[in-house]
Amino acid sequence: MTSSLSTTFTGLNFVNPFVLASAPPTENKRKIMRAFEAGWGGVVTKTIGLHPVENVAGPKTIYQRTSETKPYVSRMKRPDTVSHSSWNWELISDQSLDLWLPDLEEIKTTYPDRMVIASIMAGAGNEEEMENWRKLAKAVVGVGCDAIELNLSCPHMDRKDMGANVANDEEIIRSVLQAVKSAVSVPIWVKLTPANSSLLDGAAAAYDAGAASISLCNTFPSLPLMDPETLKFEVEVDGLVTSGGLGGLAILHQALQRVSDISRAFPDKSISGIGGIRGFREAFNFIVHGAGNLQVCTAAMEEKGSGGIGVKLIQELKDDLSAYLEQKGHSSIEEFRGIARERIVEHSQIRRKSDTYNGGFAISA
Ligand SMILES: Cc1cc2nc3c(=O)[nH]c(=O)nc-3n(C[C@H](O)[C@H](O)[C@H](O)COP(=O)(O)O)c2cc1C
């Protein structure tokens, strides 16, 4: 049997299912072009908006590491450490829509077989903001973008009517989808926040209102650590911090659980898995829980010597997935996508030590 890395996801053909997530690796034309040259199947652009953006006066992202000898988590340089997470408080793209448009057009013309998903964001609560969503959507589709990802998930916004601040509101999810769907006919992905007690309701509203896919997860709201000696936060401006987003390996399990929840509730719907992918094993785990597309951010940013776009990483991901498909005799990821779904059950259904317990049931491998 011949195996293939190509996948069809939300009606789009991906040469491989690995996509750079919306973040610094996709913040400009130069990086996106290099990413496609390196072999990524697609990119979700850094989120594009219409309002002015000014980032904090200090580092926007830190990389935290831990070690076997002293396993605390810190950005401090120490020998023999491994990656734990990224923490960031970066806002959306500070490049204007007008500057993005010719770049997106050139990228699509140069790499017609790679998928360009434009991440966009506007506000909520009035018709002017709905018009902003429509304007952004029409503009990016007009220059050839294959799909749109609605950013309803950024955990650190400078406005109350944007990002994760509105992701609890099913009416807003519906109204934004309605506005964007009235403007364009490409697939619309909706990126939700993992920090939402009613995630399933949000996903249901998004799918019902016409979302082709849910993208999960954005970073988890979190605080950076304080150093006991200096009493400084590991990232701060004038001694102050605010909630930012945790990404990377540290969020893998939590991201998987949320992807699994949505995938089991809506097994026929599409889901793009994000959060802690560093190689094939993490990607595999998202696929078995139902993801048909994989997005990567922190691991690509951390790769040294490649300008933070994961040149070695994409080669490894492709090689390792290829080898796995061959070894198992699978023609594509579709043959094992979702196989974990039926093995996630209620706690009461897990067999107990005592034979007399009657709440459990046997699971066959
Ligand atoms: C520095 C940085 C900037 C990010 N900017 C955006 C953004 O503009 N829009 C967005 O939807 N997600 C953004 N993200 C979130 C990532 O796309 C991704 O969802 C998250 O980092 C989890 O993936 P990871 O564990 O592979 O890093 C950003 C993440 C980081 C680290």
The ligand as an SDF file (V2000), in Angstrom:
LIG
                    3D

 31 33  0  0  0  0  0  0  0  0999 V2000
    4.6010   34.7780   20.8880 C   0  0  0  0  0  0  0  0  0  0  0  0
    3.2870   34.1860   20.5140 C   0  0  0  0  0  0  0  0  0  0  0  0
    2.3800   34.9380   19.7650 C   0  0  0  0  0  0  0  0  0  0  0  0
    1.1410   34.3910   19.4130 C   0  0  0  0  0  0  0  0  0  0  0  0
    0.2720   35.1490   18.6440 N   0  0  0  0  0  0  0  0  0  0  0  0
   -0.9280   34.6260   18.2770 C   0  0  0  0  0  0  0  0  0  0  0  0
   -1.8020   35.3510   17.4230 C   0  0  0  0  0  0  0  0  0  0  0  0
   -1.5130   36.4680   16.9650 O   0  0  0  0  0  0  0  0  0  0  0  0
   -2.9910   34.7790   17.1030 N   0  0  0  0  0  0  0  0  0  0  0  0
   -3.3560   33.5400   17.5430 C   0  0  0  0  0  0  0  0  0  0  0  0
   -4.4470   33.0560   17.2160 O   0  0  0  0  0  0  0  0  0  0  0  0
   -2.5270   32.8150   18.3470 N   0  0  0  0  0  0  0  0  0  0  0  0
   -1.3280   33.3300   18.7120 C   0  0  0  0  0  0  0  0  0  0  0  0
   -0.4620   32.5840   19.4850 N   0  0  0  0  0  0  0  0  0  0  0  0
   -0.8670   31.2320   19.9420 C   0  0  0  0  0  0  0  0  0  0  0  0
   -0.3170   30.1320   19.0310 C   0  0  0  0  0  0  0  0  0  0  0  0
   -0.8380   30.2370   17.7350 O   0  0  0  0  0  0  0  0  0  0  0  0
   -0.6630   28.7280   19.6010 C   0  0  0  0  0  0  0  0  0  0  0  0
   -2.0670   28.6060   19.6450 O   0  0  0  0  0  0  0  0  0  0  0  0
   -0.1080   28.4810   21.0030 C   0  0  0  0  0  0  0  0  0  0  0  0
    1.1980   29.0150   21.1320 O   0  0  0  0  0  0  0  0  0  0  0  0
   -0.1010   26.9920   21.3640 C   0  0  0  0  0  0  0  0  0  0  0  0
    0.7300   26.2740   20.4910 O   0  0  0  0  0  0  0  0  0  0  0  0
    2.2220   25.7690   20.9290 P   0  0  0  0  0  0  0  0  0  0  0  0
    2.0700   24.9790   22.1810 O   0  0  0  0  0  0  0  0  0  0  0  0
    2.7180   24.9700   19.7560 O   0  0  0  0  0  0  0  0  0  0  0  0
    3.0130   27.0060   21.1600 O   0  0  0  0  0  0  0  0  0  0  0  0
    0.7860   33.1000   19.8330 C   0  0  0  0  0  0  0  0  0  0  0  0
    1.7080   32.3440   20.5790 C   0  0  0  0  0  0  0  0  0  0  0  0
    2.9450   32.8690   20.9140 C   0  0  0  0  0  0  0  0  0  0  0  0
    3.9280   32.0250   21.7130 C   0  0  0  0  0  0  0  0  0  0  0  0
  1  2  1  0
  2  3  1  0
  2 30  2  0
  3  4  2  0
  4  5  1  0
  4 28  1  0
  5  6  2  0
  6  7  1  0
  6 13  1  0
  7  8  2  0
  7  9  1  0
  9 10  1  0
 10 11  2  0
 10 12  1  0
 12 13  2  0
 13 14  1  0
 14 15  1  0
 14 28  1  0
 15 16  1  0
 16 17  1  0
 16 18  1  0
 18 19  1  0
 18 20  1  0
 20 21  1  0
 20 22  1  0
 22 23  1  0
 23 24  1  0
 24 25  2  0
 24 26  1  0
 24 27  1  0
 28 29  2  0
 29 30  1  0
 30 31  1  0
M  END
$$$$
